């Protein structure tokens, strides 16, 4: 039988394989959806994750089978591919009820599978673009592309590039970086001329979190010598009875600043039943839940409930208790309502939650979901900061953004 030319009719292969692929990937879809129902996580986030896994996998499954797998090996290819693709959703689904060396090892492998398949998809897509260009410019002769050696080399390159991107993203994730900013705020009746804030969000501490990473974070904070430590939500999830969470409480309690440590709750504190604040109490961190406190007669510090909470006050209602004679610093887990906040007396707001998309190209989606997905922006008189987060929820790979401590140096002016 005549061998098909690489880059030939994609529709022919779809007609042969699509029904099988859809059947298998329905298993992936329903398992991930079931997981999201158990976790009661954000619908939008899980929709993105689900689509980011299923759609690229179907495309990659079909295209690799068409371009690189000979007819006699297609069954074994499909079997192996489906088994590997199912590891991530099923490990995620079973993670709450299983433990042990074997399962933990498989879980580590599974955590890298999602980003690997994402970049495998992008690599295959780029190769298809190359094939399209090759039709017009004949960069590589058609006869050479039919050879087994060429196919092995091309597929090996696609897999290697995808793996290297994941490795680079894992290294990027484990590297803690400091982003430093300088801003001026009207001092009004503040007793101080300057304030140095260390701000982090999205630690997502859980029983299996690497304790050495948390220790390195605290050492970084000690080096910064900030006046105030602020946590922007999604700091802890899961039960305090498991793993290293008690150790994390002790480590974080060792943070010493002039004005102490404060936090707001994120959506994951609610999912992990940490919304009562027991972890924060043990870690020496004061939770601000739609409340304002005055620090050293120099500035007001406000913290909002996450928008996930029905009892959250409007920013207008919260600011009714503010003393107009002091600057206002606010923490809100999600960077929403920026325009509304800018119409109030809030001078500075800090948020997290977005992770800056975490994995390219999801950051492009996040940029369209929030008015500020990462970084700094001034709207009217209010300064807004959004961190990409100190850690992550999900795959320990970050190909966009950085594992970040924001340091904000404030100079109180006009006094």
C-alpha positions, 0 to 999 in steps of 0.5 A: 500500500502506498505510504501517505506523504507527511502533512497530507489530508488531515481529514482522512485520519480524523474520519478513521480515528475521531470516534475512538479519540472522542470516546476515550477523552470523554473519560478525561472530561468527566473525571476532571469535571467530577474533580472540580465538583468535589473541590467546588473550585471556580468554574471558569478556572476548571473550564480552562484547565479542562479545555487546555487538556482535552482539546490539545490531547485530541489534536496531538493524538490524531496528528502524531498517529498520522504523521509518525506511527506506521499502520501496524503500530497504531493500536499500541500507540493509541493504547499507550497514549490514552493510558498516559493521558488518563494519569493526570485526571485520575490521579487528581480525582483520587488524590484525596483518598490515597497515599503511599510511595507508589501513589505519591510517585505517580502523583509527581509524574502526573503533576508534570503531564498536563503542562507536558501535553500542553507544550507537546500540542504547541510543538505539533502545531508548529510542526504542522505550520512548518509542513504547510510552509514546506508545501510551498517552499520545499524546504525538506524534500518529500522523499526524505520526510517519508523515511523512518530516520526523518520521522524518528528525528522529527518526533524526537525533537518535538518531544524533547522540546516539549520536555525542555520547556516543562523542565525550564518551567519547573526551575522557574517555579522553584526560583523565588524572585523579588519585584521591588517598586517605589511609590509616593502616597499623600501622608496626611497625618501619618507619623512616619515618612516611609513604609516598606511592605513585603507582599505575597499571595497564593502559597497554596500550602498543603500537606505535601508542600516542599518545606524547604521552599517555605524555609527559603521564602522566610530567609528571603523575607528576613533579607528584605527587612520589611516593616510590614508583612502582608499575605494576599489570600490562598495561603493554605488549604487542606486540613491542619492535621496532615503533613507539614502544615504544623511545621509551616505554622512554626516557620511563618511565625518566625517572620519578624517585622515592625508592624507584624503580619496580616492576611486576607482569605482567598477562595482556596481557604474556603475550599480547604475549610481554613476560612475560620483562620486557625492556621493563621492564628497559629502562624501569628498572622492576623486575618482581616475579614472586611475590617480596617485596623489603624497601624501606629497612628500612621496608616489604615490597613484594610482587608476584604473577604474574597468575592467568593464569600456572599457576606463580603461588604462593598468597598464603599461600606467597608470604607465608611469606618475609615479615618480620613486623616490617614493613608489607606492600604487595602488587600483584596485577594482578586484584582476586581472592582479596580475602578470602584476602588479608585473612586474611594479613599484607598491609596494602595491595593494589593491582590493575587489570585491570577498566577499571571496565567502560570502556563503560556498561553493561558496568561493571554486568557487571564489578561482578558479576565482581569483589568490588571492580571499582573504588575502595577497600574495606577488608576486615578489616585490609587496604586494597584499591585497584582502578584503572580504568586509565591507558589502555585495550585496545580502543576509545579511548572511556571512558564509565564510569570515568576514565583514572586515576593513583591516589595513596595517602598512607600514614601509618604509625601506632603506632610 
